[in-house]
Amino acid sequence: RLDGDLRAVLMEAPGRCVPYAVIEGVVRSVKETLSSQFVENCKGVVQRLTLQEHKMVWNRTTHLWNDYEKIIHQRTNTTPFDLVPLEDSTGVTVRVMKPLEAAELSLETVYEKFHPSVQSFTDVIGHYISGERPKGIQETEQMLKVGTALTGVGELVLDNTTIKLQPPKQGMPYYLSSMDFDSLLQKQESNTRFWKILTFMFGFATCAVLFFVLRKQYRYHRERQHLRQMQEEFRQAQERLMNTEGGETLKNACVICLSSTKSCVFLECGHVCSCHECYQALPEPKKCPICRQGITRVVPLYNS
């Protein structure tokens, strides 16, 4: 609270500093105030003038006109100001330092005007060719008015006889908000909850992608292992036929199973390459394993 106890607390604090504190008060100018350029009798301590360009840009991917905004000029003026107690009672004042460094600086829009662009027929054709159609310039004035109730969150320091509110040295956020402390706290908790949910969703998506990648790699490894196993079995079958019956028997072996003797003549191609069991196992429509020509009939082969 902005009362006499605040000074006593700072006197007893290490280094006459409270690293992170919350205070609520009313804005009061120290010396002179800033006057609005457009509104009479409007006084403030922070003034921000903005010129923003609005135009339509043709998207060649979606083939649509999209709104585009760009700040072409912005100027911010400040003057020293204090936070004084909300009630008109005896209390202390707190000097606000570096207000533009606040993560949330509540400025009220006191003036806003849109100046549409004037275009001739030639300009319209040129804009369609270039893919950019200017809409106009928006002029805005924002101010932190004198008398605004403000909640400040930052580092409190007792410098000689002046109490100062400034950005924390530990890197924590610095706030100057027109909301009360409970509303500001709820807003930050809502933002934190949103980022937690977003982090969980991205984490889950990453785990799912990693699972599918590992599963695909596992299947690829299993297929390669099965292929090596089949190649090894084929090699062993060849060695077995060569060792037991000689090379002539290998020439007469079925090209599919490599164990039985060729016993079928495929017509009309005339190839002799399969045993009767392997012929029956061929998928429909049956085709010759050598030339892939359709088999119209099969003639038994008799070796005399």
C-alpha positions, 0 to 999 in steps of 0.5 A: 500500500502507498502509505507510511509503512511502505517506506519503513518496509523499504528501509528494512529490506536488503539494499532498500529494495523489494525485488518484485512488488505490486502497487496500485495508485493514480497517475500524477504528473511530476512537472508538466503534462502532455497535451493531446494533439486532437482532443481538447483538455486531454492531458497525459504522461505517455503519448503515442502517435501512430500512422498505419498503412492499410492495403490489399495484397494479392496472394498468388498461392491462394488467388485471394486479396488479403488485408495487410497492415504496416506501421509507417511512422510511430512516435512516443512521448513521455514525461516523468510521473508518479503513482499516488494513493487512490484515496485523498489521504496522506501517503507516499508517492512512487516514481515510475521509471522506464514506462516504455519497457513495461511488458504491458503498458495500458494506453487509451485510444483518444483519437482515431481517424481513417484517411481513405486513399483517392484512386483514379482509374489508371491507379486502379489498373496499375494496382491490379497489375502490381498486386497491391491496392492501397486502402488508406492511412489510419491515424491513431493517438494513444495516451496514458491520462493523468488520473488513470488508476494503474497497477504497477508490478516491478522492483521497488527501490528507495533512492535517498527519499524517492521511492522508485518503481523500475524493471526488475533486474532478475528478468521478470516481466514489468507491468503497468496495467489499468486492470486491478491486480486480481484481473491482471493475475487471472490474465497471466494465469490464462496465458500460462494455461494456454501455453501449457496446453499448446506445449502439451499438444506439440509434445504429443504430436512430436511423440506421435511422429517419433513413434511412427518414424521408429515403427517405420524403421523397425518394419524396414529393419524386419523386411531387410532381415527377412530378405537376408534370411530368404537369400541365405535359404536360397543359397543353402538350397543351391549348395544342397542341390549341387552337393547331393545331385550335382550340377545337372540336377540343379539345371532340371530343378524347379525355378520356384522351389529349387527342390523338385524337378521340372515337370510342366510345359507351359503353352503357348510359350513352351517354357519348362521351368516349374514342377506341378505343385508350384504351377498349382500355387501360381496366382490367377491368372496364371503366367509363366514365371520366365516370360510372364506370358499367360498360360493357356494350358499345361502339358506334363513333361516325361523324362525317359 
